[in-house]
Amino acid sequence: MITPLPRLDQARLRSILRDRDPTRPLVLTNACLPNSVIGEALSGDRSSLVSKVIIEVVQGQFHRIEKDNTPTTSEDEAKDFVDLEGRMILPRLVDCHTHLDKGHILPRTPMANGTFGTALSTVKADREASWNADDVRQRMEFGLKSAFHHGTGAIRTHLDSHPGQLEISWPVLEALRNEWAGRIDLQAAALIPIEMVGNTEHFDRLCSVVAKADGALGAVAYPCDSLVSHVEQLFVAAKDRGLRLDFHADETLDPGARALEVIADATLRHGYGDRVLVGHCCSLAQLSPPDAARIIGKCAEGGLSVVSLPMCNLYLQDRQDPARTPRLRGVTALKELAHAGVNTAVASDNTRDPFFAYGDLDMLETFREATRILQLDHPHGDWISAATHRAARAMGLAGHGRLDVGGSADCIIFEGRAWHEVLSRPESNRIVLKAGRPNETTLPDYRELDPLVK
C-alpha cells in the first residue's frame, strides 16, 4: 500500500498567506514559473518552465526571484518560509480586448442565435432601448469584479461610441477607472462603424472625448468604398492627439476582406506601429500562402500588434445553419504572425452577450481555450506571454504581465505544477496575490443583474 505524502492544500495555503504578519518577509520556495514571465530570466531558454524557484516578498514587493539553491543564513529566522510544492506561479493576466459595455445583456436579447448579423441587430436594439448610465455601470462593474477575482490586472474595453451613447458610456468608464485604480488598470477604446468616421461633427466630438479620457481611437474596419480614406483619417486624428489606435478588422471568413492590410499600410506610412492594435483578423487564415505572407510581412515591418479572440471567433464564425456542423475554427493565423515577429496576444472579447453567449472574463479560461483552439502546445513555448506581457505591450502598459524584482508582488498561485495540470482544470481555487496579500473576493452573483432584465 502506498501512503500518500502529506501536502499543503490550497485552502490551508490561502490561510497561511492571509493570516501571517505582513511586516515579515515572505519566502515562497519550490515554485514553478514560465521563464518568459520573469523580468530577469533564470536561464537562456525563455520558452522553458523553471522549477525550484525561490520568491521573496518584502513589504508587498518582489525582493528576489532566483533558483532555490541559496544556503540559509541566520537572517532567515526573521522570515516566513512556505514550500509551494511545485505549484506554478504566473503574474496577474492582461486582457487587452473586451467589451464590458455589452457584457451580460444576453438574458434580454432572446432573438440572439449565435450569428454575426443577428448579434449586430440585437445589440443595436438593446443599446438604444436600455443603455443608460446606471445600466452600463452595473454591467461593467459586474465584469470588473469577475475579472479581478480571477486574477486579471489590466483590461482594455471597447466602448460603443455612437451618437448619444458616447456621452453616456465614457463618463461611466472614467468613474469606474478611478474607483478601480490600484486593483485593475482600465483602458478604453472607442468603437464605431468605420463609415461613421465620415460624420465629421460626431467624429470630432468623439476624438475630444477619447483624448480627455486618455483612451484609444478605433473602429470596425470592414469592406467599404471609404475604408482606405477613413483609416487614414483615424491615423491622422490619433497622431494629432497622441492617441493609440485599436481596430476590429476582418471579423469574417471572406478572403476578400483586407482591412488588416489597409491598416498595416497606414501603420507603415505613419510610422505608428507600437501604438496600433488590431483584433480578430479571421480572414487572414483563409488567404493563399503568398497573400497571407505579404500581409503578415507588412504587419511585422510596421510593428503593430494583433490580438486573437479565440472563444468568440470559434463561436461566431462558420455558423451557417443549426443543422450543419461548422468546419472552420474562425481564428487568425496567429502562429504565422508570431513567427514573423508580430507582437501577438489573446483576449476574452465578449461576455454573455449576442456575440458570445458565455465567458466570465477569466483570462485563464481564455488562455486554456486558446491553447486548444489554436494548438499552442507541443511545445507550449512562451505562448503564456500572449496573455501577459505581450498583451500589456499591445496596450502600452509597463509593469504588467511580468514578475519583476522591485515590482508589486502581484501574482497568481495555481494548484497545478505544469501546463498539463494548470490547463486541465478551471483552477477555481487559485490564489491571487495583490502586494503579497491574498485577494479575499468572491465572484459576483448573477442575481445582482436580475433587475436589469426587462
C-alpha positions in Angstrom: 0.0 0.0 0.0 1.3 3.5 -0.9 1.0 6.0 1.9 0.2 9.4 0.4 2.6 12.2 1.2 1.3 15.0 3.4 0.7 18.1 1.4 -0.4 21.7 1.8 -3.7 22.1 0.1 -4.9 25.4 -1.4 -7.2 26.3 1.4 -4.5 25.9 4.0 -2.0 27.8 1.9 -4.5 30.7 1.5 -5.0 30.8 5.3 -1.3 30.9 5.9 -0.8 33.7 3.4 -3.8 35.6 4.8 -3.0 35.3 8.5 0.7 35.8 8.6 2.3 39.0 9.8 2.7 41.2 6.6 5.7 43.1 8.1 7.8 39.9 8.0 9.5 38.9 4.7 7.7 36.1 2.9 9.8 33.4 1.2 8.0 31.1 -1.3 10.1 28.1 -2.1 9.8 25.3 -4.6 7.8 27.4 -7.1 7.4 26.7 -10.9 7.5 29.7 -13.2 7.5 30.1 -17.0 10.9 31.7 -17.8 9.2 34.2 -20.2 7.3 36.0 -17.4 10.3 36.6 -15.2 11.9 40.0 -15.7 15.4 38.7 -15.3 15.4 35.3 -16.9 16.6 32.4 -14.8 18.0 30.6 -17.9 18.7 31.3 -21.5 15.6 29.5 -22.8 12.7 31.9 -22.5 10.3 29.2 -23.5 11.0 26.9 -20.6 9.4 26.3 -17.3 11.8 26.8 -14.4 11.3 24.7 -11.3 12.6 25.0 -7.7 12.4 28.8 -7.8 12.5 30.9 -4.7 10.5 34.1 -4.5 10.9 36.6 -1.6 8.4 39.3 -0.9 9.3 42.2 1.3 6.8 45.0 2.1 4.5 44.0 -0.7 7.2 43.9 -3.4 9.2 41.1 -5.1 12.6 41.3 -3.4 14.3 38.4 -5.2 13.4 35.7 -7.7 16.0 33.1 -8.3 16.8 29.4 -8.4 16.3 27.8 -5.0 19.9 27.0 -4.3 20.8 29.7 -1.8 22.1 28.5 1.6 20.1 29.6 4.6 21.6 32.2 7.0 20.8 33.5 10.4 18.7 36.3 8.9 16.2 33.6 7.7 14.9 33.3 11.2 13.1 36.6 10.7 11.3 35.4 7.5 8.3 33.2 6.9 9.0 30.3 4.6 6.3 28.5 2.7 7.0 25.5 0.5 4.8 25.7 -2.6 5.5 22.0 -3.5 6.0 22.8 -7.2 2.9 25.0 -7.7 3.0 27.2 -10.8 3.0 31.0 -10.4 2.0 33.5 -13.0 1.8 37.3 -13.0 -1.7 38.7 -13.0 -3.0 38.3 -16.5 -3.7 41.0 -19.1 -7.0 41.2 -21.1 -6.3 43.6 -24.0 -9.6 43.3 -25.9 -13.0 43.1 -24.1 -16.5 44.7 -24.3 -17.5 45.5 -20.8 -20.4 47.7 -22.0 -22.0 44.8 -23.9 -21.5 42.3 -21.1 -24.4 40.3 -19.6 -27.2 41.5 -21.9 -27.9 38.0 -23.2 -30.9 37.4 -20.9 -32.8 40.4 -22.5 -31.9 39.6 -26.1 -33.9 36.4 -26.8 -33.5 36.8 -30.6 -29.8 36.1 -30.4 -28.9 33.0 -32.3 -25.1 32.9 -32.5 -24.9 34.5 -35.9 -22.9 37.7 -36.5 -25.7 39.6 -38.3 -28.2 38.9 -35.5 -25.7 39.9 -32.9 -25.3 43.2 -34.6 -29.0 43.9 -34.8 -29.9 42.7 -31.3 -27.1 44.6 -29.6 -28.1 47.8 -31.5 -31.7 47.4 -30.4 -30.7 46.7 -26.8 -28.3 49.7 -26.8 -30.9 52.1 -28.0 -33.5 50.7 -25.5 -31.6 50.2 -22.3 -28.0 51.5 -22.2 -28.4 54.4 -19.8 -25.6 55.3 -17.3 -26.9 53.0 -14.5 -27.4 50.0 -16.8 -23.9 50.3 -18.3 -22.3 50.9 -15.0 -23.8 47.9 -13.3 -22.9 45.5 -16.0 -19.4 46.9 -16.4 -18.7 46.7 -12.7 -20.0 43.1 -12.6 -17.4 42.3 -15.3 -14.6 44.0 -13.4 -15.5 42.2 -10.2 -15.3 38.9 -12.1 -12.0 39.7 -13.8 -10.4 40.9 -10.6 -11.4 37.8 -8.7 -9.9 35.6 -11.5 -6.6 37.4 -11.4 -6.7 40.0 -14.2 -4.5 43.1 -13.6 -5.3 45.1 -16.7 -8.2 45.4 -19.2 -8.9 47.3 -22.3 -12.6 47.6 -23.1 -14.1 48.8 -26.3 -17.0 51.2 -25.8 -19.8 51.6 -28.4 -19.4 55.3 -29.2 -22.4 56.1 -31.4 -24.1 59.5 -31.2 -25.9 59.6 -27.9 -24.1 56.6 -26.4 -20.7 58.4 -26.5 -21.9 60.9 -23.9 -23.2 58.0 -21.6 -20.6 55.3 -21.6 -17.3 57.3 -21.5 -18.1 59.2 -18.2 -19.1 55.8 -16.7 -15.8 54.4 -17.8 -13.8 57.3 -16.3 -15.6 56.9 -13.0 -15.0 53.2 -12.9 -11.4 53.6 -13.8 -10.8 55.9 -10.9 -12.7 53.6 -8.5 -10.8 50.5 -9.6 -7.3 52.2 -9.6 -4.9 50.0 -7.7 -6.9 46.9 -8.5 -7.3 46.8 -12.3 -5.6 49.2 -14.8 -8.6 50.0 -17.0 -8.3 51.4 -20.5 -11.0 52.1 -23.2 -11.1 52.2 -26.9 -13.8 53.9 -29.0 -15.8 51.6 -31.2 -17.8 52.8 -34.2 -18.5 51.5 -37.7 -15.7 52.7 -40.0 -18.1 54.7 -42.1 -19.1 56.8 -39.1 -15.7 58.5 -39.3 -17.3 60.4 -42.2 -19.7 62.0 -39.8 -17.4 65.0 -39.2 -19.3 66.6 -36.3 -19.6 63.3 -34.4 -16.1 62.2 -35.1 -14.6 65.5 -33.9 -16.6 65.2 -30.7 -15.5 61.5 -30.3 -11.9 62.4 -30.7 -12.2 65.1 -27.9 -13.9 62.7 -25.5 -11.4 60.0 -26.1 -8.4 62.4 -25.7 -9.9 63.7 -22.5 -10.2 60.1 -21.2 -6.7 59.1 -22.5 -8.4 56.4 -24.5 -7.7 54.8 -27.9 -9.4 55.6 -31.1 -10.8 52.7 -33.0 -13.4 51.4 -35.5 -14.8 48.3 -37.0 -12.9 48.1 -40.3 -14.9 46.2 -42.9 -15.0 46.4 -46.8 -16.5 49.7 -48.0 -15.6 52.3 -50.6 -14.3 54.7 -47.9 -12.2 52.1 -46.0 -8.8 53.5 -47.0 -9.7 57.2 -46.6 -11.4 56.6 -43.2 -8.5 54.5 -41.9 -6.2 57.4 -42.9 -8.5 59.9 -41.0 -8.2 57.8 -37.9 -4.4 57.7 -38.1 -4.2 61.5 -38.6 -6.6 62.2 -35.8 -4.7 59.8 -33.4 -1.3 61.3 -34.3 -2.6 64.8 -33.8 -3.8 64.0 -30.3 -1.1 61.4 -29.4 -3.6 58.6 -29.0 -3.3 54.9 -29.6 -5.4 53.1 -32.2 -7.4 49.9 -31.8 -9.2 48.3 -34.7 -11.7 45.4 -35.2 -10.7 44.1 -38.6 -11.7 41.3 -41.0 -14.0 39.5 -38.5 -15.2 37.3 -41.3 -14.1 34.2 -43.2 -14.4 36.1 -46.5 -10.9 36.1 -48.1 -11.9 39.3 -49.9 -11.8 41.2 -46.6 -8.4 43.0 -46.4 -8.8 45.7 -43.7 -5.7 44.3 -41.9 -3.6 45.1 -45.0 -5.0 48.6 -45.2 -4.2 49.2 -41.6 -0.7 47.8 -42.0 -0.1 50.0 -44.9 -1.2 53.1 -42.9 0.9 52.0 -40.0 4.0 51.8 -42.2 3.1 55.2 -43.8 2.8 56.9 -40.4 5.5 55.0 -38.5 2.9 54.4 -35.8 3.3 50.7 -35.2 3.9 50.5 -31.5 0.6 52.3 -30.9 -1.6 50.2 -33.1 -3.6 47.1 -32.0 -5.7 45.1 -34.5 -8.2 42.4 -33.3 -9.8 39.4 -35.0 -8.3 39.3 -38.5 -10.1 36.0 -39.1 -10.0 36.2 -42.9 -6.2 36.2 -42.8 -6.3 32.4 -42.2 -8.4 32.0 -45.4 -5.9 33.6 -47.8 -3.5 31.8 -50.1 0.0 31.4 -48.5 1.6 34.1 -50.7 -1.2 36.7 -49.9 -1.1 35.9 -46.2 2.7 36.1 -46.2 2.6 39.5 -47.8 0.2 41.0 -45.3 2.0 39.3 -42.3 5.2 40.8 -43.6 3.7 44.3 -43.6 2.4 43.8 -40.1 5.9 42.7 -38.9 7.6 45.6 -40.7 5.1 48.1 -39.3 5.4 46.9 -35.8 1.7 46.7 -35.0 0.1 44.2 -32.6 -2.5 41.6 -33.4 -4.9 40.0 -30.8 -6.9 36.9 -31.5 -10.2 36.3 -29.7 -10.4 32.6 -29.9 -13.6 31.8 -28.0 -15.7 34.4 -29.7 -14.3 33.7 -33.1 -14.9 30.0 -32.7 -18.4 30.7 -31.5 -19.5 33.1 -34.3 -17.5 32.1 -37.4 -18.7 29.4 -39.8 -22.1 29.2 -38.1 -24.4 28.8 -41.1 -27.3 26.5 -40.2 -28.3 24.9 -36.9 -28.3 21.5 -38.7 -24.8 22.0 -40.1 -21.6 21.2 -38.2 -19.1 24.1 -38.5 -15.9 23.2 -40.4 -13.6 26.2 -39.7 -12.3 27.4 -36.4 -12.5 31.1 -37.3 -9.3 32.3 -35.7 -6.5 34.2 -37.3 -3.1 32.9 -38.4 -1.6 33.7 -35.0 1.4 31.3 -35.2 2.5 32.7 -38.5 2.2 36.3 -37.2 4.2 35.4 -34.1 6.8 33.6 -36.2 7.3 36.7 -38.4 7.9 38.8 -35.3 4.5 40.4 -34.8 3.5 41.1 -31.2 0.6 38.8 -30.7 -1.9 38.4 -27.9 -5.1 36.5 -27.0 -8.0 38.1 -25.1 -11.6 37.5 -23.8 -13.7 39.7 -26.1 -17.4 39.4 -25.3 -19.2 38.0 -22.2 -22.7 36.7 -22.1 -24.0 38.8 -25.0 -25.2 38.0 -28.5 -21.6 38.0 -29.9 -20.5 35.3 -27.3 -23.1 33.7 -25.1 -20.6 32.5 -22.4 -17.4 33.5 -20.6 -16.6 35.2 -17.3 -13.6 37.5 -18.1 -11.3 34.7 -16.8 -8.1 35.0 -18.7 -7.0 31.6 -17.6 -10.1 30.2 -19.4 -9.2 32.3 -22.4 -5.6 31.0 -22.5 -6.7 27.4 -21.8 -9.2 27.6 -24.8 -6.7 29.4 -27.0 -4.2 26.6 -26.3 -6.7 24.1 -27.5 -8.3 26.0 -30.4 -5.0 27.4 -31.8 -2.9 24.4 -30.8 -0.4 26.5 -28.8 1.2 23.4 -27.3 3.7 20.6 -28.0 5.6 22.7 -27.2 3.8 25.3 -25.1 6.8 27.6 -25.6 6.3 31.1 -24.4 2.7 31.4 -25.5 1.7 32.5 -22.0 3.3 35.8 -23.0 0.2 36.4 -25.2 -1.9 36.7 -22.1 0.7 38.5 -20.0 3.5 40.9 -21.1 2.8 40.8 -24.9 -0.8 41.8 -24.2 0.5 44.5 -21.9 2.8 45.7 -24.7 -0.2 45.9 -27.0 -1.8 48.3 -24.5 1.3 50.3 -24.0 1.4 49.3 -20.3 4.7 48.9 -18.5 4.9 46.9 -15.3 2.2 44.4 -16.2 2.5 40.8 -17.2 5.9 40.1 -15.7 7.3 39.2 -12.3 10.0 41.9 -11.7 12.2 42.3 -8.7 11.2 45.7 -7.2 7.7 45.4 -8.6 4.5 44.9 -6.7 4.1 41.3 -5.5 1.0 40.7 -7.7 0.7 37.1 -8.9 -1.5 34.0 -9.1 -0.6 30.8 -7.3 -2.1 27.7 -9.0 -2.6 24.3 -7.6 -1.2 22.8 -10.9 2.5 22.2 -11.2 2.8 22.1 -15.0 0.8 23.2 -18.1 -0.9 19.8 -18.4 -2.2 20.3 -14.8 -2.9 24.0 -14.9 -4.8 23.9 -18.2 -6.8 20.7 -17.5 -8.9 22.2 -14.7 -10.6 25.6 -14.1 -8.2 26.1 -11.2 -11.1 27.8 -9.3 -9.1 27.5 -6.1 -6.2 29.7 -7.5 -4.8 32.2 -5.0 -4.5 35.8 -6.4 -2.0 37.9 -4.5 -2.0 41.7 -4.6 1.1 43.3 -3.0 1.8 39.9 -1.4 -1.7 39.5 0.2 -4.5 37.2 -1.0 -7.5 38.8 -2.6 -10.4 38.0 -0.3 -13.1 38.3 -3.0 -15.9 36.1 -4.3 -17.4 36.0 -7.7 -20.5 38.3 -8.1 -23.8 36.6 -8.1 -25.8 36.7 -11.4 -28.8 37.6 -9.4 -27.3 41.1 -9.0 -28.2 41.6 -12.6 -31.7 40.4 -12.4 -33.2 43.9 -12.1 -31.7 44.8 -15.4 -33.6 42.2 -17.3 -36.7 43.7 -18.8 
